[in-house]
Amino acid sequence: MLGQRVATLALQQEKRAYIVARNRALLARNVERLSAWIEAHTPMFHWIAPQAGAMAFLRYNLPIPSEELSRRLRETQSVFVVAGSWFGLDGHLRLGIGGDPDHFAEALRRIELFLAQEFSERA
């Protein structure tokens, strides 16, 4: 019942417009931040910014399979990314970019810390 009430409120036109605008603004900030981060980490990382949606698919140039990389990021840095191998593309990571910009910035900082610790000659 509570979930239905929340959904009903969210779908009201004025609320829906606010939610969509807010989410687009968050996404735009995170896309900008990720773009700058990738530029600072080229040629280790490459991406094509998504035209829609809140997921990014990054290609990386590191000597580690994507499943192992995603597992180690989760276990050592508490950062959740999805292994590209789950989509048939090892050497890639999928990450959500639609959340809170401060949390997203912290996730990127933790990924960078992991890279510096594990691949210092490349980070």
N, C-alpha and C positions, 0 to 999 in steps of 0.2 A: 504494500500500500504506500509506504513512504517513497519508494523508488518511483512509483507511478506518479505521485504528486510532484516530485522533483522534476521528472521528465515533462510533465504537463506545464510546469512553470517555465522550464528552459525553452520549451517550444513556443511560448507566447512571443509574438513578433518583436516587441521591444527588448525582451530578454535575449531572444535568439540573436538579434542584431548586435547586442552588446557582447555576447559570448563569442560570436564569430569574429568581430573586430578585435577583441582582446587576444584571441588565439592567433589571429594573423599577425598581430604586433609581436607577440612572443616568438612566433616562428621566424619572423623577419630578423629579429635581434639575434636569434640563435644561428640562423643561416649566415648572417654577417660575421658572427664570431667564429663559426666553424670555417668559413672561407678564409679568414685571416690566419687561423690556426694551421690550416692545410698549407697555405702559402708559406708559412714559416717552417713547415716540415716537408717541403718538396725537396728531393724526389722520393722521400720515404712514403708519402701519402699522395693520393690523387682522387679527385671526385668530379662528378658532374652534378651541380646543385639541382635538387629536385624542383620541378616546375609546379608541383602540387603535392600535398601530403606532408607528413611530419616524420619521415624516415629518410635517412641518408645511407648511401651504400658507398663505402670507402675502399679503394684498392690500396694495398700496402706493399712495400718492398722490404720485407724482413724475412729472415730465415726461420720461420716458425709457421706451422699450419694454423689456419684460422680457428679451429676448434680449441687447440691448445692456447692460443693467444686469448681468446675470449674467456676461457676457463681461468687462466692466470690473472687476467684483469679483474675478474669477479672475485677470485679468492684473495688476491693480495691488495687490491685497491678498492674493493666494493663498487666496481663499475660494471654495469650490465650492458654488454654488447652481444650481438648475435653473430655466430660464425657464418661466414659466407659459404662455407662448404655445405651448410644446411640448405642452401639454394643452388647448389651445384657450382659454386664459384669460390674455390679455395683462394686464399690470398686477398680476401675481401672481408670487411666487417660491416654489419648493419647496426645503426644506432638511431635512437629516437632523438629528434631535435625540436619537439614541440612543447617541452616542459618549461619549468621555471628557469629563466636565464642565469640566475645565480647558481642553481644546482648544475646546470649544463656547463658553466664555466669551471666549476669545481671538478666535474667529471673529466673535462679536457686537461685540467691541471694534474689530475691523478694519472691519466693516461701518459702524459708527458713525464711524470715522475717515474712511472714504470719503464718507459722507454729509456730514460737516462740510466736507470739502474741495470737494465738488462741488455741494452744495446748502446752503451755510452759512445762508441765510436760513430754511431749513426744519428743519435738524437741531437 
